[in-house]
Amino acid sequence: NFVLQKCITLLPEEDLDFMFQELILEGPEKAAKQKFGCRVTQRLASKAPETWGLAVGEALLGEFQSIACHPYGNYVLQHLLENGADCTRA
């Protein structure tokens, strides 16, 4: 968890491509509901290029109700709504 967060913080976007791919493949809504996955999802959503950020945002918003009611998932949605792309926040 902490190592992944540090990598996300320090590495340039192009070096994080494999993490974005894995997140989309496994489902960001699943990661958002995990104790440590929620923090990693927040960091990736913050650092994501627009195309990846939209894909993550759409997947999370597609499961909005279940994620919003989840003890960990709600933090991911709050972060997305506060810091996400304009089209995700609308």
N, C-alpha and C positions, 0 to 999 in steps of 0.2 A: 504494500500500500504506500508506504512513505517513499520507497525507492521509485515507484512508478510516478508518484506525484512530483518528485524532484526531477526525474527525467523529463516529464511533460513541461515543467517550468523552465528547464535549462536548454533543452534541445530545440532547434528550429523546426518549424512546421513540417518541412519536407522530410525530416528524419522521423517524424511521428506518424507517417502515413500507415505503417503497419498496425499501429494501435487503433487508428480510426477504422481501418478495415476490419479488425477483429471485433471492435465494439459494435459496428453495424452488423457483422455476421452473427454474432452471439445475441444481439438485441440489447440496445441501450436501456430498454424498459426493465430488463432483468438485472442489469448491473446497477441501475438506480435504486433497486430494492434491496441491495446487499449492504451490509454494514460498512465495508471498505470500498465496495464498488461505487457507492454514491459519491464519494470524494473524488475518485478517479474520473468518473463521468463528468462531474462539475469542472474539473481541471481541463479535460479534453474538450468539453463544450466551449470553454473560454478561449482555448488556443486554436480551435479548429478553423481551417480556411472556410470560406463561405459555403462551398458545396458540401463539405462534410458537416458543417454546423447545421445546415438546413436538413440534411438527412437525419441527424441525431435529433434535432428539434421536432421534426415531423413524427418520428417514431415515438418520442416521449409524449407528444401532444395527442397522438392516437390512442394512448392508454391513460389519458389525463386523469380520469376519475380514480382509477385504482392506484395510480402513482401518488396523487394528491392526498389520498387517505392513508398512505403507507408511512410508517415512522421514519424511514430514511428517504424514501422517494420524494416526499414533499420538499425536502431541502434542495434536491436537484431541480425541481420545477421552479422553486423560488429563485434559484440562481439563474436559471434559463430566462425567466421573465424579467429579472433585473438587469441581466448582462447579455442576453441573446441578441440575435439580429432583429432588426425592426419588423420584418415579416413574421418572425416567430412570436414576438411580443404582441402583435396586433390581434 
